[in-house]
Amino acid sequence: MEILLVEDNPGDVGLTREALREGDVPYNLNVVIDGMAAMDFMECKGQYANAPFPDLILLDLNLPKLNGHEVLARIKAHSEWKMIPIVVLTTSEAQTDIDAAYALHVNCYITKPLNFQDFMKAIKQIESFWLDLVRLPSTMISARRLGSS
């Protein structure tokens, strides 16, 4: 299972890594820290030339360079990427952000819990649901991902 975490907060990256490590599902966590790096990863550009095709994307909204809504829109508009499940994991509780994310076809929207235990529980629930319970679509791994459809 290949997971792409798009998160600019090193603390949240560490907590996510720790919570996933405690789970039962084998995974490889790839981390990028801004929206442009997320697109480079998806397009296999530059340092991400050999990036794996993600089976699941955990996406923060408040990102430098390209925000999460822009990343979400680009991924969901791409014919080879649109079936990748995307979980928005952000601090925003704004209804406008929630509505905009669902309008862009996010698979689910989770507001990051502020305390440590609740954050760990949320990540474990994401893992349990998306990596264990849900049947994910097959991906076109052999196809090279070009920037736009």
GROMACS elastic network, one bead per residue, 0.5 to 0.9 nm:
[ bonds ]
;  ai    aj funct       b0    kb
    1    25     6  0.80667   500
    1    26     6  0.64808   500
    1    28     6  0.62114   500
    1    29     6  0.86106   500
    1    54     6  0.77163   500
    1    55     6  0.61251   500
    1    56     6  0.80041   500
    1   131     6  0.76807   500
    2    27     6  0.57717   500
    2    29     6  0.63229   500
    2    30     6  0.74389   500
    2    52     6  0.70399   500
    2    53     6  0.69821   500
    2    55     6  0.51977   500
    2    56     6  0.66915   500
    2    57     6  0.87176   500
    3    27     6  0.69104   500
    3    28     6  0.60596   500
    3    30     6  0.60270   500
    3    31     6  0.84119   500
    3    53     6  0.87405   500
    3    54     6  0.54049   500
    3    55     6  0.59582   500
    3    57     6  0.57739   500
    3    58     6  0.74243   500
    4    28     6  0.85027   500
    4    29     6  0.60795   500
    4    31     6  0.58997   500
    4    32     6  0.76026   500
    4    38     6  0.83657   500
    4    41     6  0.88888   500
    4    53     6  0.88088   500
    4    54     6  0.58677   500
    4    55     6  0.79612   500
    4    56     6  0.63600   500
    4    58     6  0.61854   500
    4    59     6  0.81571   500
    5    13     6  0.78125   500
    5    16     6  0.87811   500
    5    29     6  0.69501   500
    5    30     6  0.60440   500
    5    32     6  0.64030   500
    5    33     6  0.83460   500
    5    38     6  0.87261   500
    5    56     6  0.85870   500
    5    57     6  0.59309   500
    5    59     6  0.61608   500
    5    60     6  0.82419   500
    6    13     6  0.88723   500
    6    30     6  0.85020   500
    6    31     6  0.59694   500
    6    32     6  0.50578   500
    6    33     6  0.57818   500
    6    34     6  0.65665   500
    6    35     6  0.73068   500
    6    37     6  0.84938   500
    6    38     6  0.64699   500
    6    57     6  0.74730   500
    6    58     6  0.61301   500
    6    60     6  0.60307   500
    6    61     6  0.88771   500
    6    63     6  0.82901   500
    6    68     6  0.84504   500
    7    10     6  0.76646   500
    7    12     6  0.74194   500
    7    13     6  0.65822   500
    7    31     6  0.71522   500
    7    32     6  0.64038   500
    7    33     6  0.50275   500
    7    34     6  0.67231   500
    7    35     6  0.88088   500
    7    58     6  0.80943   500
    7    59     6  0.66400   500
    7    60     6  0.55170   500
    7    61     6  0.85212   500
    7    62     6  0.84370   500
    7    63     6  0.71467   500
    7    89     6  0.89576   500
    8    11     6  0.89382   500
    8    12     6  0.81870   500
    8    13     6  0.78310   500
    8    32     6  0.74842   500
    8    34     6  0.60637   500
    8    60     6  0.79589   500
    8    62     6  0.82152   500
    8    63     6  0.63498   500
    8    64     6  0.77459   500
    9    12     6  0.53983   500
    9    13     6  0.63364   500
    9    14     6  0.87935   500
    9    33     6  0.76670   500
   10    14     6  0.61616   500
   10    15     6  0.86481   500
   10    33     6  0.86234   500
   11    14     6  0.51309   500
   11    15     6  0.62311   500
   11    16     6  0.85801   500
   12    15     6  0.50359   500
   12    16     6  0.59870   500
   12    17     6  0.84256   500
   12   119     6  0.88731   500
   13    16     6  0.51744   500
   13    17     6  0.60930   500
   13    18     6  0.85987   500
   13    31     6  0.77797   500
   14    17     6  0.50852   500
   14    18     6  0.61308   500
   14    19     6  0.86181   500
   15    18     6  0.50621   500
   15    19     6  0.60931   500
   15    20     6  0.85561   500
   15   116     6  0.81639   500
   15   119     6  0.77606   500
   15   120     6  0.69062   500
   15   123     6  0.86509   500
   16    19     6  0.51891   500
   16    20     6  0.61260   500
   16    21     6  0.84695   500
   16   119     6  0.82803   500
   16   120     6  0.72489   500
   16   123     6  0.63899   500
   16   124     6  0.88499   500
   17    20     6  0.53043   500
   17    21     6  0.60714   500
   17    22     6  0.88475   500
   17    29     6  0.75354   500
   18    21     6  0.50947   500
   18    22     6  0.65619   500
   18   120     6  0.81083   500
   19    22     6  0.54179   500
   19    23     6  0.69328   500
   19   119     6  0.86397   500
   19   120     6  0.54556   500
   19   121     6  0.78428   500
   19   122     6  0.89126   500
   19   123     6  0.61099   500
   19   124     6  0.60846   500
   19   127     6  0.88778   500
   20    23     6  0.52387   500
   20    24     6  0.83345   500
   20    25     6  0.82678   500
   20    27     6  0.83067   500
   20    29     6  0.88369   500
   20   120     6  0.87089   500
   20   123     6  0.69578   500
   20   124     6  0.65447   500
   20   127     6  0.69376   500
   21    24     6  0.80346   500
   21    25     6  0.87512   500
   21    26     6  0.87326   500
   21    27     6  0.87416   500
   22   124     6  0.82192   500
   23    26     6  0.81572   500
   23   124     6  0.68902   500
   23   127     6  0.73879   500
   23   128     6  0.80501   500
   24   127     6  0.88753   500
   24   128     6  0.86096   500
   24   132     6  0.86160   500
   25   127     6  0.77746   500
   25   128     6  0.83087   500
   25   131     6  0.66803   500
   25   132     6  0.69358   500
   26   131     6  0.89389   500
   27   131     6  0.88011   500
   30    51     6  0.86341   500
   30    52     6  0.87293   500
   30    54     6  0.86174   500
   31    38     6  0.86453   500
   32    35     6  0.80037   500
   32    36     6  0.89404   500
   32    37     6  0.58429   500
   32    38     6  0.59398   500
   32    41     6  0.79161   500
   33    36     6  0.86866   500
   33    37     6  0.67416   500
   33    38     6  0.76832   500
   33    63     6  0.75815   500
   33    64     6  0.80265   500
   34    37     6  0.53862   500
   34    38     6  0.63578   500
   34    39     6  0.89763   500
   34    62     6  0.89788   500
   34    63     6  0.53575   500
   34    64     6  0.52306   500
   34    65     6  0.62502   500
   34    66     6  0.68237   500
   34    67     6  0.77892   500
   34    68     6  0.87460   500
   35    39     6  0.64342   500
   35    40     6  0.87008   500
   35    63     6  0.60890   500
   35    64     6  0.63730   500
   35    65     6  0.57199   500
   35    67     6  0.57965   500
   35    68     6  0.66158   500
   35    70     6  0.78355   500
   35    71     6  0.60387   500
   36    39     6  0.51401   500
   36    40     6  0.61975   500
   36    41     6  0.85607   500
   36    64     6  0.81392   500
   36    65     6  0.59290   500
   36    66     6  0.57383   500
   36    67     6  0.87753   500
   36    71     6  0.81073   500
   37    41     6  0.60053   500
   37    42     6  0.85465   500
   37    48     6  0.85928   500
   37    65     6  0.87408   500
   37    66     6  0.89249   500
   38    41     6  0.50465   500
   38    42     6  0.62516   500
   38    43     6  0.85970   500
   38    66     6  0.89009   500
   38    71     6  0.73678   500
   39    43     6  0.59981   500
   39    44     6  0.83135   500
   39    45     6  0.83970   500
   39    71     6  0.70703   500
   39    74     6  0.82627   500
   39    75     6  0.82395   500
   39   147     6  0.80233   500
   40    43     6  0.50118   500
   40    44     6  0.57418   500
   40    46     6  0.70694   500
   40    47     6  0.82618   500
   40    48     6  0.65228   500
   40    49     6  0.84384   500
   40   147     6  0.84929   500
   41    44     6  0.50275   500
   41    45     6  0.63848   500
   41    46     6  0.84264   500
   41    47     6  0.81624   500
   41    48     6  0.50987   500
   41    49     6  0.75849   500
   41    50     6  0.86603   500
   41    51     6  0.60469   500
   41    52     6  0.84179   500
   41    53     6  0.88689   500
   42    45     6  0.78827   500
   42    48     6  0.81534   500
   42    51     6  0.74643   500
   42    52     6  0.84946   500
   42    53     6  0.73477   500
   42    54     6  0.82722   500
   42    75     6  0.83165   500
   42    81     6  0.84587   500
   42   145     6  0.67706   500
   42   146     6  0.82337   500
   42   147     6  0.77764   500
   43    48     6  0.80132   500
   43    49     6  0.79697   500
   43    51     6  0.85252   500
   43   144     6  0.81470   500
   43   145     6  0.53383   500
   43   146     6  0.54073   500
   43   147     6  0.51762   500
   43   148     6  0.85622   500
   44    47     6  0.78975   500
   44    50     6  0.61766   500
   44    51     6  0.57221   500
   44    52     6  0.84323   500
   44   144     6  0.80731   500
   44   145     6  0.68578   500
   44   146     6  0.78297   500
   44   147     6  0.86495   500
   45    48     6  0.52486   500
   45    50     6  0.83775   500
   45    51     6  0.85857   500
   46    49     6  0.54928   500
   47    50     6  0.78971   500
   47    51     6  0.84805   500
   48    52     6  0.87131   500
   51    54     6  0.86316   500
   52   141     6  0.79972   500
   53    81     6  0.89784   500
   53   139     6  0.77635   500
   53   140     6  0.81961   500
   53   141     6  0.61329   500
   53   145     6  0.84464   500
   54    57     6  0.66427   500
   54    84     6  0.72438   500
   54   139     6  0.86681   500
   55    84     6  0.60537   500
   55    85     6  0.71242   500
   55   136     6  0.77276   500
   55   137     6  0.85500   500
   55   138     6  0.85815   500
   55   139     6  0.75927   500
   56    84     6  0.60058   500
   56    85     6  0.52100   500
   56    86     6  0.60618   500
   56    87     6  0.77728   500
   56   130     6  0.78277   500
   56   131     6  0.84533   500
   56   136     6  0.89242   500
   57    84     6  0.72437   500
   57    85     6  0.63295   500
   57    87     6  0.61870   500
   57    88     6  0.82739   500
   58    85     6  0.87098   500
   58    86     6  0.59849   500
   58    88     6  0.59184   500
   58    89     6  0.62997   500
   59    68     6  0.64658   500
   59    71     6  0.85386   500
   59    72     6  0.81251   500
   59    86     6  0.68923   500
   59    87     6  0.60565   500
   59    89     6  0.56761   500
   59    90     6  0.75057   500
   60    63     6  0.66777   500
   60    67     6  0.82119   500
   60    68     6  0.58189   500
   60    87     6  0.86540   500
   60    88     6  0.57888   500
   60    89     6  0.51684   500
   60    91     6  0.81056   500
   61    67     6  0.56940   500
   61    69     6  0.62569   500
   61    70     6  0.88479   500
   61    71     6  0.87526   500
   61    88     6  0.70173   500
   61    89     6  0.75001   500
   61    90     6  0.58537   500
   61    91     6  0.82114   500
   61    92     6  0.78291   500
   61    97     6  0.84432   500
   62    66     6  0.88614   500
   62    67     6  0.57709   500
   62    68     6  0.62515   500
   62    69     6  0.88441   500
   62    90     6  0.73002   500
   62    91     6  0.82213   500
   62    92     6  0.82901   500
   63    66     6  0.63512   500
   63    68     6  0.62136   500
   64    67     6  0.62213   500
   66    69     6  0.81109   500
   66    70     6  0.59946   500
   66    71     6  0.65665   500
   67    70     6  0.54006   500
   67    71     6  0.64208   500
   67    72     6  0.86897   500
   68    71     6  0.50156   500
   68    72     6  0.59445   500
   68    73     6  0.84640   500
   68    88     6  0.81225   500
   68   101     6  0.87622   500
   69    72     6  0.50084   500
   69    73     6  0.60573   500
   69    74     6  0.86346   500
   69    97     6  0.83170   500
   69   100     6  0.74821   500
   69   101     6  0.64602   500
   69   104     6  0.77207   500
   70    73     6  0.51138   500
   70    74     6  0.62533   500
   70    75     6  0.86679   500
   71    74     6  0.52364   500
   71    75     6  0.61870   500
   71    76     6  0.85641   500
   72    75     6  0.52738   500
   72    76     6  0.60390   500
   72    77     6  0.84253   500
   72    86     6  0.78807   500
   72    88     6  0.89394   500
   72   101     6  0.76170   500
   72   104     6  0.67045   500
   72   105     6  0.80819   500
   72   106     6  0.72133   500
   73    76     6  0.53343   500
   73    77     6  0.60057   500
   73    78     6  0.87205   500
   73   101     6  0.86499   500
   73   104     6  0.57379   500
   73   105     6  0.81970   500
   74    77     6  0.52067   500
   74    78     6  0.64061   500
   74    82     6  0.88779   500
   74   148     6  0.81631   500
   75    78     6  0.53744   500
   75    79     6  0.85055   500
   75    80     6  0.87140   500
   75    81     6  0.57240   500
   75    82     6  0.58697   500
   75    84     6  0.83671   500
   76    79     6  0.76824   500
   76    80     6  0.89677   500
   76    81     6  0.64190   500
   76    83     6  0.74871   500
   76    84     6  0.81823   500
   76   104     6  0.70592   500
   76   105     6  0.68768   500
   76   106     6  0.81422   500
   77    80     6  0.89516   500
   77    81     6  0.78053   500
   77    82     6  0.62572   500
   77   104     6  0.87597   500
   77   148     6  0.83111   500
   77   149     6  0.75713   500
   78    81     6  0.53316   500
   78    82     6  0.56390   500
   78   147     6  0.83195   500
   78   148     6  0.60396   500
   78   149     6  0.51058   500
   79    82     6  0.57835   500
   79    83     6  0.82745   500
   79   148     6  0.82762   500
   79   149     6  0.57282   500
   80    83     6  0.73845   500
   80    84     6  0.86632   500
   80   139     6  0.80201   500
   80   140     6  0.70957   500
   80   143     6  0.85291   500
   80   145     6  0.73653   500
   80   149     6  0.77180   500
   81    84     6  0.56586   500
   81   139     6  0.83450   500
   81   140     6  0.88269   500
   81   145     6  0.83488   500
   82    85     6  0.80106   500
   82   105     6  0.88101   500
   83    86     6  0.88160   500
   83   136     6  0.88503   500
   83   137     6  0.70622   500
   83   138     6  0.89052   500
   83   139     6  0.80469   500
   84   136     6  0.83164   500
   84   137     6  0.77950   500
   84   139     6  0.79319   500
   85   106     6  0.74917   500
   85   107     6  0.58368   500
   85   108     6  0.85387   500
   85   130     6  0.84273   500
   85   136     6  0.79652   500
   85   137     6  0.89646   500
   86   105     6  0.86512   500
   86   106     6  0.56449   500
   86   107     6  0.54160   500
   86   108     6  0.69861   500
   86   109     6  0.87619   500
   87   106     6  0.65816   500
   87   107     6  0.58584   500
   87   108     6  0.50533   500
   87   109     6  0.58869   500
   87   110     6  0.72682   500
   87   126     6  0.84526   500
   88   101     6  0.78267   500
   88   106     6  0.71281   500
   88   107     6  0.80302   500
   88   108     6  0.63109   500
   88   110     6  0.59374   500
   88   111     6  0.79953   500
   89    92     6  0.87754   500
   89   108     6  0.87031   500
   89   109     6  0.63548   500
   89   111     6  0.58276   500
   89   112     6  0.59290   500
   90    93     6  0.81266   500
   90   109     6  0.80380   500
   90   110     6  0.65615   500
   90   111     6  0.51269   500
   90   112     6  0.52891   500
   90   113     6  0.89576   500
   91   110     6  0.84270   500
   91   111     6  0.52809   500
   91   112     6  0.50748   500
   91   113     6  0.76538   500
   91   114     6  0.82525   500
   92    95     6  0.85654   500
   92    97     6  0.70948   500
   92    98     6  0.82759   500
   92   110     6  0.89517   500
   92   111     6  0.62415   500
   92   112     6  0.80001   500
   93    96     6  0.86610   500
   93    97     6  0.74194   500
   93    98     6  0.73813   500
   93   110     6  0.87916   500
   93   111     6  0.62000   500
   94    97     6  0.53253   500
   94    98     6  0.64743   500
   94    99     6  0.87339   500
   95    99     6  0.59636   500
   95   100     6  0.83773   500
   96    99     6  0.51426   500
   96   100     6  0.59727   500
   96   101     6  0.85046   500
   97   100     6  0.51027   500
   97   101     6  0.60633   500
   97   102     6  0.86698   500
   98   101     6  0.52240   500
   98   102     6  0.63609   500
   98   103     6  0.86001   500
   98   109     6  0.67479   500
   99   102     6  0.52969   500
   99   103     6  0.60637   500
   99   104     6  0.86580   500
  100   104     6  0.62817   500
  100   105     6  0.88124   500
  101   104     6  0.51248   500
  101   105     6  0.65367   500
  101   106     6  0.55497   500
  101   107     6  0.88159   500
  101   108     6  0.84945   500
  101   109     6  0.74953   500
  102   106     6  0.50707   500
  102   107     6  0.74363   500
  102   108     6  0.76344   500
  102   109     6  0.79240   500
  103   106     6  0.75329   500
  105   108     6  0.86941   500
  106   109     6  0.71650   500
  110   113     6  0.87146   500
  110   122     6  0.84058   500
  112   115     6  0.89451   500
  112   118     6  0.85304   500
  112   119     6  0.63941   500
  112   122     6  0.77975   500
  113   116     6  0.76671   500
  113   117     6  0.85480   500
  113   118     6  0.56080   500
  113   120     6  0.87094   500
  113   122     6  0.75417   500
  114   117     6  0.88464   500
  114   118     6  0.72487   500
  114   119     6  0.67260   500
  115   118     6  0.55935   500
  115   119     6  0.61763   500
  115   120     6  0.87439   500
  116   119     6  0.51646   500
  116   120     6  0.61966   500
  116   121     6  0.85997   500
  117   120     6  0.51854   500
  117   121     6  0.61376   500
  117   122     6  0.86388   500
  118   122     6  0.60919   500
  118   123     6  0.87069   500
  119   122     6  0.51036   500
  119   123     6  0.63619   500
  119   124     6  0.86592   500
  120   123     6  0.52863   500
  120   124     6  0.62183   500
  120   125     6  0.86375   500
  121   124     6  0.50962   500
  121   125     6  0.61317   500
  121   126     6  0.86422   500
  122   125     6  0.50628   500
  122   126     6  0.62112   500
  122   127     6  0.86116   500
  123   127     6  0.61482   500
  123   128     6  0.85421   500
  124   128     6  0.60304   500
  124   129     6  0.85354   500
  125   129     6  0.60093   500
  125   130     6  0.83483   500
  126   129     6  0.52591   500
  126   130     6  0.57861   500
  126   131     6  0.76656   500
  127   130     6  0.54430   500
  127   131     6  0.51612   500
  127   132     6  0.68961   500
  127   133     6  0.88932   500
  128   131     6  0.57307   500
  128   132     6  0.50992   500
  128   133     6  0.63162   500
  128   134     6  0.86306   500
  129   132     6  0.57456   500
  129   134     6  0.59775   500
  130   133     6  0.62166   500
  130   134     6  0.53216   500
  130   135     6  0.79774   500
  130   136     6  0.79604   500
  131   134     6  0.65731   500
  131   135     6  0.82288   500
  131   136     6  0.83841   500
  132   135     6  0.80151   500
  136   139     6  0.88887   500
  138   141     6  0.85681   500
  139   142     6  0.86203   500
  140   143     6  0.54922   500
  140   144     6  0.84222   500
  140   145     6  0.89907   500
  141   144     6  0.75083   500
  141   145     6  0.87937   500
  143   146     6  0.88915   500
  145   148     6  0.84379   500
  146   149     6  0.75983   500
